[in-house]
């Protein structure tokens, strides 16, 4: 039996997405910048996808910019906004739970003369609003807080943070990495006080290599890729029509009956967490927020005494695919991981495994996984003691 429980790393494509990608690669393959009929047809796919994303977020079509994925979106939002607004100030705040696609740009901005300040989180991975408020100064131009953490599933109070930022420093921009939140929550940037929002296609059963950046109204962002001036000069380069069209199709499908899908994922999550707690004689440590407060699709658990890589490969031998952390840092262990920011001790960090699922994950798959864990844990612990 094959059980894929690594959907926070990537997802399979919906059939509708697959069909859309094939059609725009094999039939309607024109360059959307071309003036002839093939180009006009290709451009229509891009416009349709932009409209699908904008409608779901309840924003204007022109506020959606397509990119190569979440990393580019985050880089463009942070680097572009920082440099476009540097005359207003050079202070930037970000949460300790951020992905490398945010933390690495912060390091670069620090090298370029900006002041970056990391905001701490509590033991559940939730940003300290008191610390954030205390760090906001008139020189603050940008605040970055991810909606859902990719490793532990902690959910931040985004609307509350947006209100706090704009009330205390009206000129500051609020950036949200929503890569793990899109398709799991209804996200409305206007209502939530979000100025910049990033998302990625392959986390919602869309294609890899495509994402988008929402840029509110007249928000100033300096382009980072220069060339032919596509997308109103904000992101030059020939539009990835198959990817963009596939992303639009994925957004439409993932939000169809969303509440029902989320309820199923919470049911699956509860089954897994209850089973983990009931493993005979074992003390599995589940990290993050309580089941119904955290994200519906992520469970992070430590099996003390068993290194995460060992558990990952042992489960893989049973046909079960999980993660030992963020897929983007699997081959480069992060020293300042979300678990570290939450105060989790070294032993638990080194034994942490992430299970993540989607709306089609079944109870049978979870029970199979729990049975495998029940059989493997005693063996792996005995081996570790040697």
C-alpha positions as CSV (number, residue, x, y, z in Angstrom):
1,X,0.0,0.0,0.0
2,X,1.3,3.5,-0.9
3,X,0.4,6.3,1.5
4,X,1.5,9.8,0.6
5,X,1.5,12.1,3.7
6,X,3.7,14.9,2.4
7,X,1.2,17.3,0.9
8,X,2.8,20.3,2.6
9,X,5.8,19.6,0.4
10,X,3.9,19.2,-2.8
11,X,0.6,17.8,-4.1
12,X,-0.5,15.8,-7.1
13,X,-2.4,17.8,-9.8
14,X,-6.1,17.8,-10.2
15,X,-7.2,16.2,-13.5
16,X,-8.7,19.5,-14.6
17,X,-5.3,21.1,-14.0
18,X,-3.5,18.4,-16.0
19,X,-5.9,18.7,-18.9
20,X,-5.5,22.5,-18.9
21,X,-1.7,22.3,-18.9
22,X,-1.7,19.8,-21.7
23,X,-4.1,21.9,-23.8
24,X,-2.1,25.1,-23.4
25,X,1.2,23.2,-24.2
26,X,0.0,21.3,-27.2
27,X,-2.9,23.2,-28.8
28,X,-3.1,26.8,-27.5
29,X,0.7,27.3,-27.2
30,X,1.0,30.8,-28.5
31,X,3.1,33.6,-26.8
32,X,0.6,35.9,-25.0
33,X,2.7,38.9,-26.1
34,X,2.2,38.0,-29.8
35,X,-0.4,40.1,-31.7
36,X,-1.7,37.3,-33.9
37,X,-4.6,35.0,-33.1
38,X,-2.5,32.4,-31.3
39,X,-1.1,35.1,-29.0
40,X,-4.6,36.5,-28.3
41,X,-5.9,33.0,-27.4
42,X,-2.9,32.5,-25.0
43,X,-3.4,35.9,-23.5
44,X,-7.1,34.9,-22.8
45,X,-5.9,32.0,-20.6
46,X,-3.7,34.3,-18.6
47,X,-6.6,36.8,-18.1
48,X,-9.0,34.0,-17.1
49,X,-6.6,32.7,-14.5
50,X,-5.9,36.2,-13.1
51,X,-9.6,36.7,-12.8
52,X,-10.1,33.4,-11.0
53,X,-7.5,34.2,-8.4
54,X,-8.7,37.8,-8.0
55,X,-12.3,36.7,-7.5
56,X,-11.3,34.2,-4.8
57,X,-9.4,36.8,-2.9
58,X,-12.0,39.5,-3.6
59,X,-9.4,41.8,-5.1
60,X,-9.0,43.5,-8.5
61,X,-7.5,41.5,-11.4
62,X,-4.7,44.1,-11.9
63,X,-3.5,43.4,-8.3
64,X,-2.4,39.8,-9.2
65,X,1.1,39.3,-10.5
66,X,2.1,35.8,-11.7
67,X,5.6,34.5,-10.8
68,X,7.6,31.2,-10.9
69,X,6.3,30.2,-7.4
70,X,6.3,31.1,-3.7
71,X,10.0,31.8,-3.4
72,X,10.1,34.3,-6.2
73,X,6.9,35.9,-4.9
74,X,8.3,36.3,-1.4
75,X,11.6,37.7,-2.8
76,X,9.9,40.2,-5.0
77,X,7.5,41.3,-2.3
78,X,10.2,41.8,0.3
79,X,13.2,43.0,-1.7
80,X,10.9,45.0,-4.0
81,X,8.9,46.7,-1.3
82,X,12.0,47.4,0.9
83,X,13.9,49.2,-1.9
84,X,10.8,51.0,-3.2
85,X,10.0,52.4,0.2
86,X,13.5,52.9,1.6
87,X,13.2,56.7,1.8
88,X,10.4,56.3,4.3
89,X,12.5,54.1,6.6
90,X,14.7,51.0,6.7
91,X,13.2,49.0,9.6
92,X,11.7,45.6,8.7
93,X,10.0,43.1,11.1
94,X,9.4,39.4,10.5
95,X,8.3,36.5,12.6
96,X,10.6,33.8,13.9
97,X,8.4,31.2,12.1
98,X,9.2,32.3,8.6
99,X,10.3,30.1,5.7
100,X,13.8,30.4,4.3
101,X,12.2,32.2,1.3
102,X,11.6,35.1,3.7
103,X,14.5,34.7,6.1
104,X,17.2,34.6,3.4
105,X,15.9,37.9,1.8
106,X,16.0,39.4,5.3
107,X,19.7,38.5,5.5
108,X,20.3,40.1,2.2
109,X,18.4,43.2,3.1
110,X,20.4,43.4,6.4
111,X,23.6,43.3,4.3
112,X,22.3,46.1,2.1
113,X,21.8,48.5,5.1
114,X,18.2,47.7,6.2
115,X,17.5,46.9,9.9
116,X,15.7,43.6,10.3
117,X,14.1,42.5,13.5
118,X,12.9,39.0,14.3
119,X,9.7,38.8,16.4
120,X,9.5,35.9,18.9
121,X,6.8,33.3,19.1
122,X,5.3,31.3,22.0
123,X,5.5,27.5,22.6
124,X,2.7,26.9,20.0
125,X,4.5,28.9,17.3
126,X,2.2,32.0,17.5
127,X,3.7,35.5,17.2
128,X,3.8,37.6,20.3
129,X,1.6,40.5,19.6
130,X,3.1,42.4,22.5
131,X,6.6,42.0,21.1
132,X,5.4,43.0,17.6
133,X,3.7,46.1,19.0
134,X,6.8,47.0,20.9
135,X,9.0,46.6,17.8
136,X,6.9,48.8,15.6
137,X,8.4,52.3,15.2
138,X,7.8,55.2,12.8
139,X,10.8,53.9,10.8
140,X,9.1,50.6,10.2
141,X,8.3,50.1,6.5
142,X,7.5,46.4,6.3
143,X,6.2,43.6,8.5
144,X,6.2,40.0,7.3
145,X,4.2,37.2,9.0
146,X,3.3,33.9,7.4
147,X,-0.3,32.8,7.7
148,X,0.3,29.0,8.3
149,X,3.7,27.6,9.2
150,X,4.8,24.9,6.8
151,X,6.5,22.7,9.4
152,X,4.2,22.7,12.4
153,X,0.9,24.2,11.1
154,X,0.7,27.1,13.5
155,X,-1.8,29.7,12.4
156,X,-1.2,33.4,13.0
157,X,-3.9,35.9,13.8
158,X,-3.4,37.7,10.5
159,X,-6.3,40.1,10.6
160,X,-5.4,41.2,14.2
161,X,-1.8,41.7,13.1
162,X,-2.8,43.7,10.0
163,X,-5.0,46.0,12.2
164,X,-2.1,46.5,14.7
165,X,0.5,47.3,12.0
166,X,-1.7,49.8,10.2
167,X,-3.0,51.5,13.3
168,X,0.4,52.0,14.9
169,X,2.4,52.7,11.7
170,X,-0.1,53.7,8.9
171,X,2.6,53.9,6.3
172,X,4.0,50.4,6.9
173,X,3.2,47.5,4.6
174,X,2.0,44.1,5.8
175,X,3.3,41.1,3.9
176,X,1.9,37.6,4.3
177,X,3.3,34.3,3.1
178,X,0.1,32.4,2.5
179,X,1.6,29.4,0.7
180,X,0.3,26.9,3.2
181,X,-2.9,28.8,3.8
182,X,-4.3,29.1,0.3
183,X,-6.8,26.3,-0.3
184,X,-7.2,25.7,3.4
185,X,-8.7,29.1,4.5
186,X,-10.8,31.8,2.9
187,X,-8.3,34.7,2.5
188,X,-9.5,38.3,1.8
189,X,-6.5,40.7,1.8
190,X,-8.7,43.8,1.9
191,X,-10.6,42.7,5.0
192,X,-7.4,41.4,6.7
193,X,-5.2,44.4,6.1
194,X,-2.8,42.6,3.8
195,X,-0.8,44.7,1.4
196,X,1.4,41.9,-0.1
197,X,0.4,38.2,-0.3
198,X,2.3,35.2,-1.8
199,X,1.0,31.8,-2.9
200,X,2.2,28.8,-4.9
201,X,0.5,26.5,-7.3
202,X,1.9,23.2,-6.4
203,X,0.6,23.3,-2.8
204,X,-3.0,23.4,-4.0
205,X,-2.9,20.6,-6.7
206,X,-1.7,23.0,-9.3
207,X,1.6,22.9,-11.4
208,X,5.0,23.4,-10.0
209,X,7.0,26.4,-11.1
210,X,4.1,28.9,-10.9
211,X,2.7,31.2,-8.2
212,X,1.3,34.7,-7.7
213,X,1.9,37.8,-5.7
214,X,-1.0,40.1,-4.7
215,X,0.0,43.7,-4.5
216,X,-2.6,46.0,-3.1
217,X,-3.6,49.1,-5.1
218,X,-0.8,51.7,-5.3
219,X,1.6,49.8,-3.1
220,X,5.2,50.6,-4.3
221,X,7.2,47.5,-5.3
222,X,10.5,47.8,-7.3
223,X,10.7,45.1,-10.0
224,X,13.4,42.6,-9.6
225,X,13.4,40.9,-13.0
226,X,13.9,43.4,-15.9
227,X,13.5,42.8,-19.6
228,X,10.6,43.0,-22.0
229,X,8.2,44.6,-19.6
230,X,5.6,41.9,-19.3
231,X,2.9,42.2,-16.6
232,X,3.0,46.0,-16.7
233,X,6.8,46.0,-16.2
234,X,6.6,44.4,-12.8
235,X,7.9,40.9,-13.8
236,X,9.5,40.7,-17.2
237,X,9.7,37.4,-19.1
238,X,7.4,35.4,-21.3
239,X,4.3,34.4,-19.4
240,X,4.2,30.7,-18.4
241,X,0.8,30.1,-19.9
242,X,0.5,26.4,-19.1
243,X,1.5,27.1,-15.5
244,X,-0.7,30.1,-15.1
245,X,-3.7,28.5,-16.7
246,X,-3.2,25.4,-14.5
247,X,-2.9,27.6,-11.4
248,X,-6.2,29.3,-12.2
249,X,-7.9,26.0,-12.6
250,X,-6.4,24.7,-9.3
251,X,-7.7,27.8,-7.4
252,X,-11.2,27.3,-8.8
253,X,-11.3,23.6,-7.9
254,X,-9.6,23.7,-4.5
255,X,-12.1,26.3,-3.2
256,X,-15.1,24.2,-4.5
257,X,-16.8,22.8,-1.4
258,X,-13.8,24.1,0.7
259,X,-15.6,23.8,4.1
260,X,-16.4,20.1,3.4
261,X,-12.8,19.4,2.4
262,X,-11.4,21.2,5.5
263,X,-13.8,19.3,7.8
264,X,-12.5,16.0,6.3
265,X,-8.9,17.0,6.8
266,X,-9.6,17.9,10.5
267,X,-11.2,14.5,10.9
268,X,-8.1,12.9,9.4
269,X,-5.9,15.0,11.6
270,X,-7.8,14.1,14.7
271,X,-7.6,10.4,13.9
272,X,-3.8,10.7,13.4
273,X,-3.2,12.7,16.6
274,X,-5.4,10.4,18.7
275,X,-3.6,7.4,17.4
276,X,-0.2,9.0,18.1
277,X,-1.1,9.6,21.7
278,X,-2.3,6.1,22.0
279,X,0.8,4.3,20.9
280,X,1.5,1.7,23.6
281,X,4.2,2.8,26.0
282,X,5.5,5.5,23.7
283,X,5.7,9.2,24.4
284,X,5.1,10.9,21.1
285,X,5.3,14.7,21.4
286,X,3.0,16.6,19.1
287,X,4.1,20.2,18.4
288,X,2.2,23.3,17.6
289,X,-1.4,24.3,18.3
290,X,-4.3,22.1,19.5
291,X,-5.8,20.1,16.7
292,X,-8.7,22.4,15.8
293,X,-6.8,25.6,16.2
294,X,-3.9,24.6,14.0
295,X,-3.9,24.1,10.2
296,X,-6.1,21.3,9.1
297,X,-3.5,19.5,7.1
298,X,-0.2,19.4,9.2
299,X,0.8,17.3,12.2
300,X,4.4,17.6,13.5
301,X,5.4,15.0,16.0
302,X,8.7,13.9,17.7
303,X,9.5,10.3,18.6
304,X,12.2,10.8,21.2
305,X,15.2,8.6,20.7
306,X,14.6,8.0,17.0
307,X,16.2,10.5,14.5
308,X,13.7,11.9,12.0
309,X,15.7,10.7,9.0
310,X,15.7,7.1,10.4
311,X,11.9,7.2,10.9
312,X,11.3,8.7,7.5
313,X,13.2,5.9,5.7
314,X,11.6,3.2,7.9
315,X,8.2,4.5,6.9
316,X,9.2,4.8,3.3
317,X,10.1,1.0,3.3
318,X,6.4,0.5,4.3
319,X,5.3,2.7,1.3
320,X,4.5,5.7,3.6
321,X,5.9,9.1,2.6
322,X,6.4,11.8,5.2
323,X,8.9,14.6,5.8
324,X,11.6,15.4,8.3
325,X,11.0,19.1,8.0
326,X,10.6,21.7,5.3
327,X,11.1,20.1,1.9
328,X,13.1,23.2,0.9
329,X,15.7,22.6,3.6
330,X,15.8,18.8,3.7
331,X,19.4,18.7,2.5
332,X,20.5,21.7,4.5
333,X,19.3,21.4,8.1
334,X,18.1,24.8,9.4
335,X,19.7,25.9,12.6
336,X,16.9,28.4,13.4
337,X,13.9,26.2,12.6
338,X,10.4,26.9,13.7
339,X,10.8,24.2,16.4
340,X,13.9,26.0,17.6
341,X,11.9,29.3,17.7
342,X,9.2,27.6,19.8
343,X,11.8,26.5,22.4
344,X,11.7,22.8,21.5
345,X,14.8,21.0,22.9
346,X,17.4,19.5,20.6
347,X,16.4,15.9,21.1
348,X,12.9,16.5,20.0
349,X,13.9,18.7,17.1
350,X,16.2,15.9,15.8
351,X,13.4,13.4,16.1
352,X,10.5,15.5,14.5
353,X,8.5,14.1,11.6
354,X,5.9,16.0,9.7
355,X,2.7,14.3,8.4
356,X,0.6,16.4,6.0
357,X,-2.5,15.4,4.0
358,X,-5.2,16.6,1.6
359,X,-8.9,16.3,1.1
360,X,-8.5,12.8,-0.4
361,X,-6.4,11.3,2.4
362,X,-8.4,8.4,3.8
363,X,-8.9,6.9,7.2
364,X,-7.6,3.6,5.9
365,X,-4.3,5.3,5.0
366,X,-4.0,6.8,8.5
367,X,-4.7,3.5,10.2
368,X,-2.1,1.8,8.1
369,X,0.4,4.5,9.0
370,X,-0.4,4.2,12.8
371,X,0.0,0.4,12.6
372,X,3.3,0.8,10.9
373,X,4.5,3.2,13.6
374,X,3.3,0.9,16.3
375,X,5.5,-1.9,14.8
376,X,8.5,0.3,14.0
377,X,9.0,2.4,17.1
378,X,10.1,-0.4,19.4
379,X,12.5,-1.8,16.7
380,X,14.0,1.6,15.9
381,X,14.4,2.5,19.6
382,X,16.1,-0.8,20.3
383,X,18.4,-0.2,17.3
384,X,19.1,3.4,18.5
385,X,20.3,2.2,21.9
386,X,22.9,0.1,20.3
